[in-house]
Amino acid sequence: MTTQDISNVINDPIQTILDSKRKNYKSYNKTKNPPYKDQPYLVVIHNKINTSVTVITVMWTDKGGLKVIGFNKI
C-alpha cells in the first residue's frame, strides 16, 4: 500500500461512513494492485477537520469484512 492508495480511498471512496461513537470516518475503495488477492479492498479510518485529514489506521479486507465494519454499498 502506498500513500497514493490511501489518498485515493479518502478522496474517491466507494463509501464513507461516520462512526459517531468514535467520532471518525471509515472509507473504502478497491485498489489496483492489492497485496492479497482475496482481500482487494483498502479501508482507511480517518478524522476530517475542515481540509485536514488524520489517518488513524488502514487495513486490507474482503466483502465480508466490509459488511462487518458497517459498509452497505458493496
CYANA upper distance limits for C-alpha pairs under 8 A (distance plus 0.5 A):
  1 MET  CA      5 ASP  CA      6.63
  1 MET  CA      6 ILE  CA      8.06
  1 MET  CA     34 PRO  CA      7.89
  1 MET  CA     35 PRO  CA      8.24
  2 THR  CA      6 ILE  CA      7.07
  3 THR  CA      7 SER  CA      6.54
  4 GLN  CA      8 ASN  CA      6.55
  5 ASP  CA      9 VAL  CA      6.86
  5 ASP  CA     31 THR  CA      7.26
  6 ILE  CA     10 ILE  CA      6.87
  6 ILE  CA     42 LEU  CA      8.35
  6 ILE  CA     44 VAL  CA      7.38
  6 ILE  CA     58 VAL  CA      8.40
  7 SER  CA     11 ASN  CA      6.47
  8 ASN  CA     12 ASP  CA      5.97
  8 ASN  CA     13 PRO  CA      7.66
  8 ASN  CA     29 ASN  CA      8.46
  9 VAL  CA     13 PRO  CA      5.29
  9 VAL  CA     14 ILE  CA      8.40
  9 VAL  CA     27 SER  CA      6.93
  9 VAL  CA     28 TYR  CA      6.15
  9 VAL  CA     29 ASN  CA      5.87
  9 VAL  CA     42 LEU  CA      7.84
  9 VAL  CA     43 VAL  CA      8.05
  9 VAL  CA     44 VAL  CA      7.49
 10 ILE  CA     27 SER  CA      6.84
 10 ILE  CA     28 TYR  CA      8.18
 10 ILE  CA     44 VAL  CA      7.73
 12 ASP  CA     29 ASN  CA      8.19
 13 PRO  CA     27 SER  CA      6.38
 13 PRO  CA     28 TYR  CA      5.91
 13 PRO  CA     29 ASN  CA      5.69
 14 ILE  CA     27 SER  CA      7.94
 14 ILE  CA     28 TYR  CA      6.47
 14 ILE  CA     29 ASN  CA      5.74
 14 ILE  CA     73 LYS  CA      7.82
 15 GLN  CA     27 SER  CA      6.21
 15 GLN  CA     28 TYR  CA      6.53
 15 GLN  CA     29 ASN  CA      7.99
 15 GLN  CA     71 PHE  CA      7.68
 15 GLN  CA     73 LYS  CA      7.05
 16 THR  CA     25 TYR  CA      7.10
 16 THR  CA     26 LYS  CA      5.96
 16 THR  CA     27 SER  CA      4.72
 16 THR  CA     28 TYR  CA      7.34
 17 ILE  CA     25 TYR  CA      6.17
 17 ILE  CA     26 LYS  CA      5.80
 17 ILE  CA     27 SER  CA      7.03
 17 ILE  CA     70 GLY  CA      8.44
 17 ILE  CA     71 PHE  CA      7.75
 18 LEU  CA     23 LYS  CA      7.69
 18 LEU  CA     24 ASN  CA      6.57
 18 LEU  CA     25 TYR  CA      5.10
 18 LEU  CA     26 LYS  CA      6.97
 19 ASP  CA     23 LYS  CA      6.05
 19 ASP  CA     24 ASN  CA      5.90
 19 ASP  CA     25 TYR  CA      6.29
 19 ASP  CA     26 LYS  CA      7.73
 20 SER  CA     24 ASN  CA      7.35
 23 LYS  CA     47 ASN  CA      8.15
 24 ASN  CA     45 ILE  CA      7.41
 24 ASN  CA     46 HIS  CA      6.27
 24 ASN  CA     47 ASN  CA      5.45
 24 ASN  CA     48 LYS  CA      8.04
 25 TYR  CA     45 ILE  CA      6.15
 25 TYR  CA     46 HIS  CA      5.79
 25 TYR  CA     47 ASN  CA      6.47
 25 TYR  CA     48 LYS  CA      8.11
 26 LYS  CA     43 VAL  CA      7.35
 26 LYS  CA     44 VAL  CA      6.29
 26 LYS  CA     45 ILE  CA      5.01
 26 LYS  CA     46 HIS  CA      6.95
 27 SER  CA     43 VAL  CA      6.19
 27 SER  CA     44 VAL  CA      5.83
 27 SER  CA     45 ILE  CA      6.98
 28 TYR  CA     41 TYR  CA      7.13
 28 TYR  CA     42 LEU  CA      6.04
 28 TYR  CA     43 VAL  CA      4.87
 28 TYR  CA     44 VAL  CA      6.71
 29 ASN  CA     41 TYR  CA      6.19
 29 ASN  CA     42 LEU  CA      6.23
 29 ASN  CA     43 VAL  CA      7.43
 30 LYS  CA     40 PRO  CA      6.33
 30 LYS  CA     41 TYR  CA      5.00
 30 LYS  CA     42 LEU  CA      6.63
 31 THR  CA     40 PRO  CA      7.02
 31 THR  CA     41 TYR  CA      6.98
 31 THR  CA     42 LEU  CA      7.28
 34 PRO  CA     39 GLN  CA      7.81
 34 PRO  CA     40 PRO  CA      5.80
 34 PRO  CA     41 TYR  CA      8.11
 35 PRO  CA     40 PRO  CA      8.28
 36 TYR  CA     40 PRO  CA      6.91
 36 TYR  CA     60 TRP  CA      8.46
 38 ASP  CA     61 THR  CA      8.49
 38 ASP  CA     62 ASP  CA      7.00
 39 GLN  CA     60 TRP  CA      6.27
 39 GLN  CA     61 THR  CA      5.05
 39 GLN  CA     62 ASP  CA      4.92
 40 PRO  CA     60 TRP  CA      7.23
 40 PRO  CA     61 THR  CA      6.99
 40 PRO  CA     62 ASP  CA      6.75
 41 TYR  CA     60 TRP  CA      6.11
 41 TYR  CA     61 THR  CA      5.80
 41 TYR  CA     62 ASP  CA      6.48
 41 TYR  CA     63 LYS  CA      8.32
 42 LEU  CA     58 VAL  CA      7.46
 42 LEU  CA     59 MET  CA      6.30
 42 LEU  CA     60 TRP  CA      5.26
 42 LEU  CA     61 THR  CA      6.99
 43 VAL  CA     58 VAL  CA      6.06
 43 VAL  CA     59 MET  CA      5.80
 43 VAL  CA     60 TRP  CA      6.77
 43 VAL  CA     61 THR  CA      7.77
 44 VAL  CA     55 VAL  CA      7.54
 44 VAL  CA     56 ILE  CA      8.10
 44 VAL  CA     57 THR  CA      6.51
 44 VAL  CA     58 VAL  CA      5.00
 44 VAL  CA     59 MET  CA      7.24
 45 ILE  CA     55 VAL  CA      6.68
 45 ILE  CA     56 ILE  CA      5.97
 45 ILE  CA     57 THR  CA      5.83
 45 ILE  CA     58 VAL  CA      6.74
 46 HIS  CA     53 VAL  CA      7.18
 46 HIS  CA     54 THR  CA      6.00
 46 HIS  CA     55 VAL  CA      4.85
 46 HIS  CA     56 ILE  CA      5.60
 46 HIS  CA     57 THR  CA      7.60
 47 ASN  CA     53 VAL  CA      6.10
 47 ASN  CA     54 THR  CA      5.68
 47 ASN  CA     55 VAL  CA      7.07
 47 ASN  CA     56 ILE  CA      7.86
 48 LYS  CA     52 SER  CA      6.41
 48 LYS  CA     53 VAL  CA      5.16
 48 LYS  CA     54 THR  CA      7.17
 49 ILE  CA     53 VAL  CA      6.89
 61 THR  CA     65 GLY  CA      6.02
 61 THR  CA     66 LEU  CA      7.30
 62 ASP  CA     66 LEU  CA      6.86
 63 LYS  CA     67 LYS  CA      6.93
 63 LYS  CA     74 ILE  CA      7.34
 64 GLY  CA     68 VAL  CA      6.91
 65 GLY  CA     69 ILE  CA      6.72
 66 LEU  CA     70 GLY  CA      6.88
 66 LEU  CA     71 PHE  CA      5.96
 66 LEU  CA     72 ASN  CA      8.33
 66 LEU  CA     74 ILE  CA      8.12
 67 LYS  CA     71 PHE  CA      5.76
 67 LYS  CA     72 ASN  CA      6.94
